[in-house]
Amino acid sequence: MSNETHIPMRPVWDQPDTSRIPFKVYTDEQTHQKELEKLFYQNHWCYVGLEAEIPEHGDFKRTVIGERSVIMVRGADGEINVVENVCAHRGMRFCRKKHGNAKEFVCPYHQWNYDLKGNLQGVPFRRGVKQDGQVKGGMPKDFKPADHGLTQLRVAQRGGVVFATFDQEAESFEDFVGPEMLHYFDRMFNGRKLKLLGYNKQRIPGNWKLMMENIKDPYHPGLLHTWFVTFGLWRADNRSELKMDKHHRHAAMISTRGEGGKNAQTTGVSSFKEEMKLHDPRFLDVEVEPWWNGPTAVMMTLFPSVILQQQVNSVSTRHIQPNGHDSFDFVWTHFGYEDDTEEMTERRLRQANLFGPAGFVSADDGEVIEFSQEGFEQKPFHRSLAELGGREIGDTDHMVSETLIRGMYEYWRKQMED
Amino acid sequence: MSDNWIKVTALDEIPDDDVIGVSVEGRQIALYKYEGEVFATDNVCTHGQALLSDGFLEDGEIECPLHQGRFCIKSGKAMCDPLTEDVRTYDTRVDGEEVLLLIG
């Protein structure tokens, strides 16, 4: 262990690989600003929401990309637009509602108004006021509304999910995700219409990357989430795979319970603690669905903004919304499919209780992220270890590896150190 | 309903190819003189809180000063975004030097 205790100006990697991660990547505000620029605003497609959240013309949802406020809105033509929530005039975040329906966007400060594509429509007193037979004030003659719209983002939709990017040059969404991950994306979003079930929202006092790492870390679920183990949802002998895209930025943790997803109550699989029983066993009333094609859980990270979750019958997106280097909001959108039976909708809702800020297995993720951040802030010259399964990076057919974390930081270094 | 023609202003109160606002029986009315003829509409825009008489009359259309929505002064038709609703028009008549308005 290093005795070096001076605090470097920026993250220092003490070897060529990424098996030791400097704490500084989590504690440095300058690094954070650079991440926002390079990982959220350039080159990357970020999650904004589900089409099912804005079914009607004029429906909108306010959300963020990185730390920029944006609005996802269904226009008068039915197309989905994403615009930046900053007035072209004096820069106000004009939209304050989280969800709503609008015919136009109006900034309350000076009533500049925009159509639902973000084009500037009207500027109060653009031509001045008439006084004593004269026209006074107003915008210069060469003022062109077309030059002063809201920032309009590129939008990609696939399987009912909406992504956007500020980067007009970024590769296509499909190329961004890559064929390896697209396979799992399309498994969950296979063209069936989605049905919105509800939200959970929590603020986690830790660096946003820790949430990506949490879902690239198959080491912890059986150790931290004792609830999973106790009730038989996680077993060390589950068949499992870790897969990445070619850049190693996105990943999927794929696992299949030997029992094909049936719960302990119906199959007699013994839990770790035989004497512990759920008061309401319906939390684990798992029903195998044809679209799974085997895996009972697939946890995907689409870097940098979203986690796509299938844990047995619970399906959700988890949106990472940074606010500073040491905090992020984590927004869960639970959904189902339009052709779900009422029983299946109930089942998905019940199983959603396993997750989220008060969930049986993910309240603890928020806590360990907070405590990790505390450790980093206390010792910013130090580094963490990610050597499980070796120091190299590659897909595996087991869960005892931190290869996905090493892969993410290999990509991170390429983006951040050029 | 019987015709109810009301004197609203003297003809020369309305400048040529321009608009003024008047109040008639509690209603705010915009009066236009365009190519020698007089037209009338409601004065409050159907979109924002603004008086059309503060706007600009061009080519037979009144442009609202607030958000540049334009109405045809003859038909009241909303000609462009952000307008979604036409504005009400009124029949007018010139009797000598007086402008009369038909309030239905």
Interface residues (C-beta under 8 A of the other chain):
Chain A: K103 E104 Q111 N113 D115 Q121 G122 V123 P124 F125 R126 R127 V129 K130 G133 P145
Chain B: P15 G48 A50 D54 F56 E63 C64 P65 L66 H67 Q68 G69 D81 P82 T84
